[in-house]
Amino acid sequence: MSNFPIIFDRKKVKKNRNRFSPNLNKEVEQINTIGLELCDRLSDVKKKFKSALVLGDDVLKNESYLRNKYKIEKVVCGDLSYKRLKKISNKIDTVCLDEELLPFKDNIFDLIIANFCLQWANDLPGSLIQLRRLLKPDGLFIATLPGGSTLSELRESFNNAEMEIKGGVTPRVSPFVDIKDAGNLLIRTGFSLPVAEKDLYTLKFDNLMLLFNALRSYGQSNVLVERCKNLTTLNLFKKVEDFYLKRFSLSNNQIQVSLEVITLTGWSPSGNQQKPLTPGSAQHSLSDFVK
């Protein structure tokens, strides 16, 4: 077994997933569309898919979308939370699973979609290798993860508040992957034609408590092993809010929250795929096209 640091508490991840509520605050309705936008990327792909594995947020919505719009015959929904899966219709195939130890044979899916579920994997390269192996040759993998600038305002406000009150900081916001590292991971784990893209969103909340409530209801509260396990005191909360309002409030007194969404796309290797040109094999120089 590979040795990798245990950064995230997987039991806490599962507990958070059990708490997940699809009926989010109106402030984060935009998040609900990301899963469908992920599926809509299939519109740009000529290949027809017969089987798909859907992991993570909006499982039920994405499953229905894939069947109805893209006519995918076999869709399997997987999640770490059994409580979430129980809410899904009996007519839909579901599997309670851990993204770090996937319980499937190799080469059985044409398509895998993972929406906001891989960011808590301690061994992300290992999970990506497993996902690639589940794909048939020329199968497509699409995933979303929160990027590095996500919740940057909250992280800075907590750090400033704790430094002032305690003289030190504790990890309150998880580290998120950088887009360059994410793209390199696809290459390292054997995907062909890898693409990493990012989209930046600014969410707006009336106050800090509504942000905390949204993070809890969305199953995205702190899961770091080294997290502070004590409740946030009123004094600290007030100081965090003061910093937040001072640095990141909008003209209408709302607070802004950054969400960076990294979308990864990669293919399972196949002999009939296009190959990148060998370095130095170009027939023309850039100077041929420049006056």
C-alpha angles and dihedrals in degrees: 000000000000118000112235132160117264101230101152128056102230092194088057090047089056092047090052092048090053088055093050114126122192090204096084130177114277088247092073102038086120090070090061090064096053094078092052091046086054091055091046089066085078088071088074093052119086093199118101117225124212101180133030141180115211119196133180134004124017090016095157095043092048093046092055092044093052093050097045103038103029099029094229106173102204120038122172119193119208132186140161090232118077089190090061093048092051089064091061121095117268088236090069122079110239134180126192103220147156114239088219093058112030116197100214137103119249123268100019106118131064092197137025123190119187114183117191097326107099097065091084095054112117090202101039094164089053092051092049092050090052092049092050091051091054090060123090115234108291091017120150128237121194125176142166126212132172110258132224099277094052111124090356090145092054092047092051093046093051092047093050093045095048093046090054096045103031105017091238142052136243124204106267102156123046121242112252130209123267116234093238092052091046092054091048090051091060090054094045093050095053106259119149125225092012119195128183120189134172135209124193122216131182114210121195129215132181091226144351095262091060089054091052091048091050092051091051095046090048092051092243104119122128115303100167114135089224094047122132104262096194122096116263106259120233090244093054093043090052092049092049090050091049092053092045094051092045095052107024110027121124129225091266091053093254119130123239123228123194120224117184112189117199115198118200123198126183141152132225107248117265134169094237096057124109113262126214114249118263111256110265095022097105115124095210136046123227087242089066089070100040124082 
